[in-house]
């Protein structure tokens, strides 16, 4: 397995198609206790935020949709 198992897909800060690794992912947050009137029932919130690091040490907080696994 490579130490940089993902490719950054988006063209943000000149990092498109560069290899990276995920350092951290967001986690589930419990549902808010107050009732929601217009947006449906209460449920746990899930965010798709990740922290990635590139080969040169640069770190970026981005969406999980911005990366893809490297194909062998």
N, CA, C and O atoms as a CHARMM CRD file, in Angstrom:
* protein
*
  288
    1    1 UNK  N      0.84300  -1.18500   0.00000 PROA 1      0.00000
    2    1 UNK  CA     0.00000   0.00000   0.00000 PROA 1      0.00000
    3    1 UNK  C      0.88700   1.24800   0.00000 PROA 1      0.00000
    4    1 UNK  O      1.90400   1.30600   0.69200 PROA 1      0.00000
    5    2 UNK  N      0.49700   2.19800  -0.75800 PROA 2      0.00000
    6    2 UNK  CA     1.24700   3.44900  -0.84800 PROA 2      0.00000
    7    2 UNK  C      0.93300   4.36400   0.33400 PROA 2      0.00000
    8    2 UNK  O     -0.13300   4.26000   0.94100 PROA 2      0.00000
    9    3 UNK  N      1.85600   5.25000   0.65300 PROA 3      0.00000
   10    3 UNK  CA     1.61200   6.17800   1.75800 PROA 3      0.00000
   11    3 UNK  C      0.67100   7.30800   1.34800 PROA 3      0.00000
   12    3 UNK  O      0.13000   8.00500   2.20700 PROA 3      0.00000
   13    4 UNK  N      0.47200   7.49500   0.05300 PROA 4      0.00000
   14    4 UNK  CA    -0.46300   8.50400  -0.46600 PROA 4      0.00000
   15    4 UNK  C     -1.50500   7.79000  -1.33400 PROA 4      0.00000
   16    4 UNK  O     -1.39900   7.79200  -2.56000 PROA 4      0.00000
   17    5 UNK  N     -2.50800   7.18300  -0.69700 PROA 5      0.00000
   18    5 UNK  CA    -3.43600   6.30800  -1.42800 PROA 5      0.00000
   19    5 UNK  C     -4.56700   7.00600  -2.17900 PROA 5      0.00000
   20    5 UNK  O     -5.40200   6.33400  -2.78600 PROA 5      0.00000
   21    6 UNK  N     -4.61100   8.34100  -2.15200 PROA 6      0.00000
   22    6 UNK  CA    -5.70000   9.06600  -2.80500 PROA 6      0.00000
   23    6 UNK  C     -5.15500  10.08200  -3.80900 PROA 6      0.00000
   24    6 UNK  O     -3.99800  10.49600  -3.73800 PROA 6      0.00000
   25    7 UNK  N     -6.02100  10.47000  -4.74500 PROA 7      0.00000
   26    7 UNK  CA    -5.72600  11.53600  -5.71200 PROA 7      0.00000
   27    7 UNK  C     -6.72100  12.65900  -5.45300 PROA 7      0.00000
   28    7 UNK  O     -7.92100  12.41100  -5.33300 PROA 7      0.00000
   29    8 UNK  N     -6.23000  13.88900  -5.36700 PROA 8      0.00000
   30    8 UNK  CA    -7.09800  15.04700  -5.18600 PROA 8      0.00000
   31    8 UNK  C     -7.66000  15.43000  -6.54700 PROA 8      0.00000
   32    8 UNK  O     -6.89600  15.72100  -7.46800 PROA 8      0.00000
   33    9 UNK  N     -8.98100  15.43500  -6.69200 PROA 9      0.00000
   34    9 UNK  CA    -9.63800  15.60500  -7.99100 PROA 9      0.00000
   35    9 UNK  C     -9.97300  17.03900  -8.35700 PROA 9      0.00000
   36    9 UNK  O    -10.08000  17.35800  -9.54100 PROA 9      0.00000
   37   10 UNK  N    -10.13700  17.89500  -7.39100 PROA 10     0.00000
   38   10 UNK  CA   -10.61000  19.24100  -7.67700 PROA 10     0.00000
   39   10 UNK  C     -9.45100  20.18500  -7.96800 PROA 10     0.00000
   40   10 UNK  O     -8.32700  19.95400  -7.52400 PROA 10     0.00000
   41   11 UNK  N     -9.72700  21.24000  -8.70900 PROA 11     0.00000
   42   11 UNK  CA    -8.71000  22.22900  -9.02700 PROA 11     0.00000
   43   11 UNK  C     -8.76300  23.36400  -8.00800 PROA 11     0.00000
   44   11 UNK  O     -9.19600  24.47200  -8.32300 PROA 11     0.00000
   45   12 UNK  N     -8.32700  23.08200  -6.80600 PROA 12     0.00000
   46   12 UNK  CA    -8.26900  24.06600  -5.72600 PROA 12     0.00000
   47   12 UNK  C     -6.81500  24.27500  -5.35000 PROA 12     0.00000
   48   12 UNK  O     -6.09700  23.31700  -5.06300 PROA 12     0.00000
   49   13 UNK  N     -6.38900  25.50300  -5.35000 PROA 13     0.00000
   50   13 UNK  CA    -5.04700  25.88800  -4.94600 PROA 13     0.00000
   51   13 UNK  C     -3.97800  25.15100  -5.75700 PROA 13     0.00000
   52   13 UNK  O     -2.89400  24.87100  -5.24500 PROA 13     0.00000
   53   14 UNK  N     -4.27700  24.84000  -7.00600 PROA 14     0.00000
   54   14 UNK  CA    -3.31400  24.21200  -7.90200 PROA 14     0.00000
   55   14 UNK  C     -2.95600  22.78600  -7.52100 PROA 14     0.00000
   56   14 UNK  O     -1.84900  22.33500  -7.81600 PROA 14     0.00000
   57   15 UNK  N     -3.85900  22.06600  -6.87800 PROA 15     0.00000
   58   15 UNK  CA    -3.56100  20.72100  -6.36900 PROA 15     0.00000
   59   15 UNK  C     -4.24200  19.60600  -7.15000 PROA 15     0.00000
   60   15 UNK  O     -4.23700  18.46100  -6.69800 PROA 15     0.00000
   61   16 UNK  N     -4.81800  19.89500  -8.28800 PROA 16     0.00000
   62   16 UNK  CA    -5.54000  18.86700  -9.04800 PROA 16     0.00000
   63   16 UNK  C     -4.59800  17.73100  -9.45400 PROA 16     0.00000
   64   16 UNK  O     -3.47400  17.96500  -9.89800 PROA 16     0.00000
   65   17 UNK  N     -5.08300  16.49600  -9.29200 PROA 17     0.00000
   66   17 UNK  CA    -4.38300  15.26000  -9.67300 PROA 17     0.00000
   67   17 UNK  C     -3.11400  14.99300  -8.87200 PROA 17     0.00000
   68   17 UNK  O     -2.26800  14.21600  -9.31400 PROA 17     0.00000
   69   18 UNK  N     -2.96200  15.60800  -7.72500 PROA 18     0.00000
   70   18 UNK  CA    -1.80900  15.33400  -6.87000 PROA 18     0.00000
   71   18 UNK  C     -2.16700  14.25500  -5.85100 PROA 18     0.00000
   72   18 UNK  O     -3.29400  14.21700  -5.35800 PROA 18     0.00000
   73   19 UNK  N     -1.21000  13.37400  -5.53300 PROA 19     0.00000
   74   19 UNK  CA    -1.47400  12.34400  -4.52600 PROA 19     0.00000
   75   19 UNK  C     -1.55300  12.95000  -3.12800 PROA 19     0.00000
   76   19 UNK  O     -0.86800  13.92600  -2.82500 PROA 19     0.00000
   77   20 UNK  N     -2.39400  12.36100  -2.28400 PROA 20     0.00000
   78   20 UNK  CA    -2.56500  12.85500  -0.92300 PROA 20     0.00000
   79   20 UNK  C     -2.97900  11.71200  -0.01500 PROA 20     0.00000
   80   20 UNK  O     -3.24400  10.60100  -0.47200 PROA 20     0.00000
   81   21 UNK  N     -3.03200  12.00000   1.27700 PROA 21     0.00000
   82   21 UNK  CA    -3.53900  11.03300   2.24400 PROA 21     0.00000
   83   21 UNK  C     -4.49900  11.74100   3.18200 PROA 21     0.00000
   84   21 UNK  O     -4.40500  12.95300   3.37700 PROA 21     0.00000
   85   22 UNK  N     -5.41600  10.99300   3.75800 PROA 22     0.00000
   86   22 UNK  CA    -6.41300  11.55000   4.66900 PROA 22     0.00000
   87   22 UNK  C     -5.87600  11.45500   6.08500 PROA 22     0.00000
   88   22 UNK  O     -5.50800  10.37500   6.54900 PROA 22     0.00000
   89   23 UNK  N     -5.83300  12.58800   6.76900 PROA 23     0.00000
   90   23 UNK  CA    -5.39000  12.62800   8.15200 PROA 23     0.00000
   91   23 UNK  C     -6.54800  12.52100   9.12100 PROA 23     0.00000
   92   23 UNK  O     -6.40200  11.94800  10.20100 PROA 23     0.00000
   93   24 UNK  N     -7.70500  13.06600   8.75000 PROA 24     0.00000
   94   24 UNK  CA    -8.83500  13.11300   9.66300 PROA 24     0.00000
   95   24 UNK  C    -10.13100  13.21500   8.87000 PROA 24     0.00000
   96   24 UNK  O    -10.17400  13.80300   7.78900 PROA 24     0.00000
   97   25 UNK  N    -11.18600  12.63000   9.43200 PROA 25     0.00000
   98   25 UNK  CA   -12.52800  12.73000   8.85800 PROA 25     0.00000
   99   25 UNK  C    -13.47900  13.26300   9.91300 PROA 25     0.00000
  100   25 UNK  O    -13.25700  13.07900  11.11000 PROA 25     0.00000
  101   26 UNK  N    -14.54300  13.92600   9.46600 PROA 26     0.00000
  102   26 UNK  CA   -15.54900  14.40000  10.41500 PROA 26     0.00000
  103   26 UNK  C    -16.30700  13.20600  10.97500 PROA 26     0.00000
  104   26 UNK  O    -16.21800  12.09600  10.45200 PROA 26     0.00000
  105   27 UNK  N    -17.05000  13.44900  12.04000 PROA 27     0.00000
  106   27 UNK  CA   -17.76900  12.35300  12.67900 PROA 27     0.00000
  107   27 UNK  C    -19.24000  12.70600  12.82200 PROA 27     0.00000
  108   27 UNK  O    -19.65600  13.83400  12.56100 PROA 27     0.00000
  109   28 UNK  N    -20.01700  11.71500  13.24300 PROA 28     0.00000
  110   28 UNK  CA   -21.43700  11.93000  13.46300 PROA 28     0.00000
  111   28 UNK  C    -21.64500  12.86500  14.64600 PROA 28     0.00000
  112   28 UNK  O    -20.88800  12.84300  15.61600 PROA 28     0.00000
  113   29 UNK  N    -22.66800  13.67100  14.54800 PROA 29     0.00000
  114   29 UNK  CA   -23.05900  14.55500  15.64000 PROA 29     0.00000
  115   29 UNK  C    -24.49700  14.21400  15.99900 PROA 29     0.00000
  116   29 UNK  O    -25.34100  14.02200  15.12300 PROA 29     0.00000
  117   30 UNK  N    -24.76200  14.14300  17.28400 PROA 30     0.00000
  118   30 UNK  CA   -26.12300  13.81700  17.71900 PROA 30     0.00000
  119   30 UNK  C    -27.13000  14.84300  17.22100 PROA 30     0.00000
  120   30 UNK  O    -26.80800  16.01000  16.99900 PROA 30     0.00000
  121   31 UNK  N    -28.33300  14.37900  17.05600 PROA 31     0.00000
  122   31 UNK  CA   -29.40600  15.26000  16.59300 PROA 31     0.00000
  123   31 UNK  C    -29.64300  16.37600  17.61000 PROA 31     0.00000
  124   31 UNK  O    -29.48500  16.18200  18.81500 PROA 31     0.00000
  125   32 UNK  N    -30.01600  17.51500  17.11300 PROA 32     0.00000
  126   32 UNK  CA   -30.32400  18.66200  17.96500 PROA 32     0.00000
  127   32 UNK  C    -31.62100  18.36700  18.72100 PROA 32     0.00000
  128   32 UNK  O    -32.55000  17.77500  18.17200 PROA 32     0.00000
  129   33 UNK  N    -31.66800  18.78000  19.96100 PROA 33     0.00000
  130   33 UNK  CA   -32.82100  18.45300  20.80100 PROA 33     0.00000
  131   33 UNK  C    -34.08200  19.25400  20.45700 PROA 33     0.00000
  132   33 UNK  O    -35.18500  18.82300  20.79200 PROA 33     0.00000
  133   34 UNK  N    -33.94700  20.37900  19.81300 PROA 34     0.00000
  134   34 UNK  CA   -35.12700  21.19300  19.49800 PROA 34     0.00000
  135   34 UNK  C    -35.83300  20.63300  18.26700 PROA 34     0.00000
  136   34 UNK  O    -35.17100  20.15600  17.34600 PROA 34     0.00000
  137   35 UNK  N    -37.13900  20.67900  18.23300 PROA 35     0.00000
  138   35 UNK  CA   -37.86500  20.11800  17.09000 PROA 35     0.00000
  139   35 UNK  C    -37.68400  20.96100  15.82100 PROA 35     0.00000
  140   35 UNK  O    -37.58500  22.18600  15.87500 PROA 35     0.00000
  141   36 UNK  N    -37.64500  20.28300  14.71100 PROA 36     0.00000
  142   36 UNK  CA   -37.57900  20.96800  13.42700 PROA 36     0.00000
  143   36 UNK  C    -38.98300  20.98000  12.83200 PROA 36     0.00000
  144   36 UNK  O    -39.66700  19.95800  12.80300 PROA 36     0.00000
  145   37 UNK  N    -39.38900  22.12100  12.37100 PROA 37     0.00000
  146   37 UNK  CA   -40.74000  22.21900  11.83500 PROA 37     0.00000
  147   37 UNK  C    -40.78500  21.98400  10.32900 PROA 37     0.00000
  148   37 UNK  O    -41.63900  21.24300   9.84200 PROA 37     0.00000
  149   38 UNK  N    -39.88400  22.60300   9.59900 PROA 38     0.00000
  150   38 UNK  CA   -39.98200  22.57400   8.14600 PROA 38     0.00000
  151   38 UNK  C    -39.03700  21.57800   7.48800 PROA 38     0.00000
  152   38 UNK  O    -39.13600  21.35600   6.28100 PROA 38     0.00000
  153   39 UNK  N    -38.12700  20.97300   8.24000 PROA 39     0.00000
  154   39 UNK  CA   -37.08000  20.18200   7.61000 PROA 39     0.00000
  155   39 UNK  C    -37.15000  18.69500   7.93500 PROA 39     0.00000
  156   39 UNK  O    -36.17600  17.98300   7.69600 PROA 39     0.00000
  157   40 UNK  N    -38.23700  18.21100   8.45800 PROA 40     0.00000
  158   40 UNK  CA   -38.39500  16.78700   8.68500 PROA 40     0.00000
  159   40 UNK  C    -37.96200  16.35000  10.07400 PROA 40     0.00000
  160   40 UNK  O    -37.69000  17.18400  10.93800 PROA 40     0.00000
  161   41 UNK  N    -37.89800  15.03800  10.28800 PROA 41     0.00000
  162   41 UNK  CA   -37.61200  14.49500  11.62000 PROA 41     0.00000
  163   41 UNK  C    -36.15200  14.70900  12.03600 PROA 41     0.00000
  164   41 UNK  O    -35.28300  14.98200  11.20800 PROA 41     0.00000
  165   42 UNK  N    -35.91300  14.57700  13.34300 PROA 42     0.00000
  166   42 UNK  CA   -34.55800  14.69800  13.86400 PROA 42     0.00000
  167   42 UNK  C    -33.75800  13.46100  13.50800 PROA 42     0.00000
  168   42 UNK  O    -34.28400  12.34800  13.53500 PROA 42     0.00000
  169   43 UNK  N    -32.49500  13.64600  13.17500 PROA 43     0.00000
  170   43 UNK  CA   -31.58400  12.52900  12.93000 PROA 43     0.00000
  171   43 UNK  C    -30.15600  13.02600  13.10200 PROA 43     0.00000
  172   43 UNK  O    -29.91300  14.23200  13.14600 PROA 43     0.00000
  173   44 UNK  N    -29.23600  12.11400  13.19800 PROA 44     0.00000
  174   44 UNK  CA   -27.83800  12.48200  13.40900 PROA 44     0.00000
  175   44 UNK  C    -27.29400  13.18000  12.16200 PROA 44     0.00000
  176   44 UNK  O    -27.55500  12.76000  11.03500 PROA 44     0.00000
  177   45 UNK  N    -26.54200  14.24400  12.38500 PROA 45     0.00000
  178   45 UNK  CA   -25.93200  14.97900  11.27400 PROA 45     0.00000
  179   45 UNK  C    -24.61300  14.30900  10.90200 PROA 45     0.00000
  180   45 UNK  O    -23.85400  13.89500  11.77800 PROA 45     0.00000
  181   46 UNK  N    -24.34500  14.20500   9.62200 PROA 46     0.00000
  182   46 UNK  CA   -23.07400  13.64600   9.15800 PROA 46     0.00000
  183   46 UNK  C    -22.46300  14.63600   8.18900 PROA 46     0.00000
  184   46 UNK  O    -23.09200  15.03100   7.20700 PROA 46     0.00000
  185   47 UNK  N    -21.25500  15.02700   8.46600 PROA 47     0.00000
  186   47 UNK  CA   -20.55200  15.96000   7.60800 PROA 47     0.00000
  187   47 UNK  C    -19.50600  15.21200   6.80100 PROA 47     0.00000
  188   47 UNK  O    -18.99400  14.18800   7.25200 PROA 47     0.00000
  189   48 UNK  N    -19.18700  15.70000   5.63500 PROA 48     0.00000
  190   48 UNK  CA   -18.26900  15.03300   4.72200 PROA 48     0.00000
  191   48 UNK  C    -16.95500  15.80400   4.63300 PROA 48     0.00000
  192   48 UNK  O    -16.36800  15.90700   3.55600 PROA 48     0.00000
  193   49 UNK  N    -16.49500  16.34100   5.74500 PROA 49     0.00000
  194   49 UNK  CA   -15.27900  17.14500   5.76800 PROA 49     0.00000
  195   49 UNK  C    -14.08300  16.26600   6.11200 PROA 49     0.00000
  196   49 UNK  O    -14.16100  15.41500   6.99900 PROA 49     0.00000
  197   50 UNK  N    -12.97300  16.47900   5.40200 PROA 50     0.00000
  198   50 UNK  CA   -11.75500  15.72000   5.66300 PROA 50     0.00000
  199   50 UNK  C    -10.55200  16.66200   5.70600 PROA 50     0.00000
  200   50 UNK  O    -10.59700  17.77200   5.17600 PROA 50     0.00000
  201   51 UNK  N     -9.49200  16.20400   6.34000 PROA 51     0.00000
  202   51 UNK  CA    -8.20900  16.91000   6.34200 PROA 51     0.00000
  203   51 UNK  C     -7.24500  16.04800   5.54600 PROA 51     0.00000
  204   51 UNK  O     -6.99800  14.89800   5.90800 PROA 51     0.00000
  205   52 UNK  N     -6.69500  16.59300   4.46300 PROA 52     0.00000
  206   52 UNK  CA    -5.75200  15.84700   3.62300 PROA 52     0.00000
  207   52 UNK  C     -4.37800  16.47600   3.70200 PROA 52     0.00000
  208   52 UNK  O     -4.22900  17.66700   3.97600 PROA 52     0.00000
  209   53 UNK  N     -3.37000  15.63900   3.45500 PROA 53     0.00000
  210   53 UNK  CA    -1.97900  16.10700   3.41300 PROA 53     0.00000
  211   53 UNK  C     -1.36300  15.64100   2.10700 PROA 53     0.00000
  212   53 UNK  O     -1.53300  14.48900   1.70800 PROA 53     0.00000
  213   54 UNK  N     -0.64400  16.54200   1.44000 PROA 54     0.00000
  214   54 UNK  CA     0.00000  16.24300   0.17000 PROA 54     0.00000
  215   54 UNK  C      1.46100  15.86000   0.39600 PROA 54     0.00000
  216   54 UNK  O      1.96600  15.97200   1.51200 PROA 54     0.00000
  217   55 UNK  N      2.12900  15.41500  -0.64100 PROA 55     0.00000
  218   55 UNK  CA     3.50600  14.92200  -0.55000 PROA 55     0.00000
  219   55 UNK  C      4.47200  15.98300  -0.02300 PROA 55     0.00000
  220   55 UNK  O      5.45900  15.64500   0.63100 PROA 55     0.00000
  221   56 UNK  N      4.20400  17.24400  -0.29500 PROA 56     0.00000
  222   56 UNK  CA     5.09700  18.31500   0.15500 PROA 56     0.00000
  223   56 UNK  C      4.77600  18.79900   1.56700 PROA 56     0.00000
  224   56 UNK  O      5.39100  19.75200   2.04400 PROA 56     0.00000
  225   57 UNK  N      3.81600  18.15300   2.24600 PROA 57     0.00000
  226   57 UNK  CA     3.47300  18.51400   3.61500 PROA 57     0.00000
  227   57 UNK  C      2.33600  19.50900   3.75000 PROA 57     0.00000
  228   57 UNK  O      1.90600  19.80400   4.86600 PROA 57     0.00000
  229   58 UNK  N      1.84000  20.03300   2.63700 PROA 58     0.00000
  230   58 UNK  CA     0.74400  20.99500   2.66200 PROA 58     0.00000
  231   58 UNK  C     -0.53000  20.29200   3.09900 PROA 58     0.00000
  232   58 UNK  O     -0.84200  19.20700   2.60800 PROA 58     0.00000
  233   59 UNK  N     -1.27300  20.90700   4.02400 PROA 59     0.00000
  234   59 UNK  CA    -2.52700  20.34600   4.51800 PROA 59     0.00000
  235   59 UNK  C     -3.69400  21.22300   4.11000 PROA 59     0.00000
  236   59 UNK  O     -3.57800  22.44600   4.04100 PROA 59     0.00000
  237   60 UNK  N     -4.83600  20.57200   3.83700 PROA 60     0.00000
  238   60 UNK  CA    -6.00900  21.29300   3.38600 PROA 60     0.00000
  239   60 UNK  C     -7.26200  20.62100   3.95200 PROA 60     0.00000
  240   60 UNK  O     -7.35600  19.39400   3.97600 PROA 60     0.00000
  241   61 UNK  N     -8.20800  21.41800   4.40100 PROA 61     0.00000
  242   61 UNK  CA    -9.51900  20.92000   4.79300 PROA 61     0.00000
  243   61 UNK  C    -10.42600  21.03900   3.58000 PROA 61     0.00000
  244   61 UNK  O    -10.53100  22.10400   2.97000 PROA 61     0.00000
  245   62 UNK  N    -11.07900  19.93700   3.23700 PROA 62     0.00000
  246   62 UNK  CA   -11.87500  19.90600   2.01800 PROA 62     0.00000
  247   62 UNK  C    -13.02300  18.91500   2.17300 PROA 62     0.00000
  248   62 UNK  O    -13.22200  18.34600   3.24600 PROA 62     0.00000
  249   63 UNK  N    -13.75700  18.71900   1.12200 PROA 63     0.00000
  250   63 UNK  CA   -14.85500  17.76000   1.09300 PROA 63     0.00000
  251   63 UNK  C    -14.32200  16.35900   0.77800 PROA 63     0.00000
  252   63 UNK  O    -13.31900  16.20600   0.08200 PROA 63     0.00000
  253   64 UNK  N    -14.99800  15.36000   1.29200 PROA 64     0.00000
  254   64 UNK  CA   -14.63900  13.98400   0.96300 PROA 64     0.00000
  255   64 UNK  C    -14.87100  13.65800  -0.50100 PROA 64     0.00000
  256   64 UNK  O    -14.30400  12.69500  -1.01800 PROA 64     0.00000
  257   65 UNK  N    -15.69500  14.44500  -1.17400 PROA 65     0.00000
  258   65 UNK  CA   -15.94300  14.24000  -2.60600 PROA 65     0.00000
  259   65 UNK  C    -14.75300  14.65600  -3.46000 PROA 65     0.00000
  260   65 UNK  O    -14.72300  14.35100  -4.65200 PROA 65     0.00000
  261   66 UNK  N    -13.78400  15.33600  -2.88700 PROA 66     0.00000
  262   66 UNK  CA   -12.65100  15.86000  -3.64600 PROA 66     0.00000
  263   66 UNK  C    -11.55800  14.82500  -3.86800 PROA 66     0.00000
  264   66 UNK  O    -10.61600  15.09400  -4.61300 PROA 66     0.00000
  265   67 UNK  N    -11.64800  13.65100  -3.25100 PROA 67     0.00000
  266   67 UNK  CA   -10.58400  12.66200  -3.39100 PROA 67     0.00000
  267   67 UNK  C    -11.12200  11.35300  -3.96000 PROA 67     0.00000
  268   67 UNK  O    -12.30400  11.03600  -3.82700 PROA 67     0.00000
  269   68 UNK  N    -10.24100  10.61400  -4.58500 PROA 68     0.00000
  270   68 UNK  CA   -10.54300   9.26900  -5.08900 PROA 68     0.00000
  271   68 UNK  C     -9.33900   8.38600  -4.80200 PROA 68     0.00000
  272   68 UNK  O     -8.20400   8.86100  -4.76700 PROA 68     0.00000
  273   69 UNK  N     -9.59500   7.08400  -4.59600 PROA 69     0.00000
  274   69 UNK  CA    -8.50700   6.13100  -4.37400 PROA 69     0.00000
  275   69 UNK  C     -7.67800   6.00400  -5.64400 PROA 69     0.00000
  276   69 UNK  O     -8.19700   6.10700  -6.75500 PROA 69     0.00000
  277   70 UNK  N     -6.37700   5.77900  -5.45800 PROA 70     0.00000
  278   70 UNK  CA    -5.48100   5.54300  -6.60100 PROA 70     0.00000
  279   70 UNK  C     -5.79700   4.17400  -7.18100 PROA 70     0.00000
  280   70 UNK  O     -5.92100   3.19600  -6.44400 PROA 70     0.00000
  281   71 UNK  N     -5.92600   4.10500  -8.48100 PROA 71     0.00000
  282   71 UNK  CA    -6.17200   2.81900  -9.14900 PROA 71     0.00000
  283   71 UNK  C     -4.83300   2.13600  -9.38300 PROA 71     0.00000
  284   71 UNK  O     -3.87600   2.78000  -9.81500 PROA 71     0.00000
  285   72 UNK  N     -4.75400   0.84000  -9.10300 PROA 72     0.00000
  286   72 UNK  CA    -3.47800   0.11400  -9.30900 PROA 72     0.00000
  287   72 UNK  C     -3.08600  -0.02100 -10.75900 PROA 72     0.00000
  288   72 UNK  O     -2.04500  -0.60300 -11.06500 PROA 72     0.00000
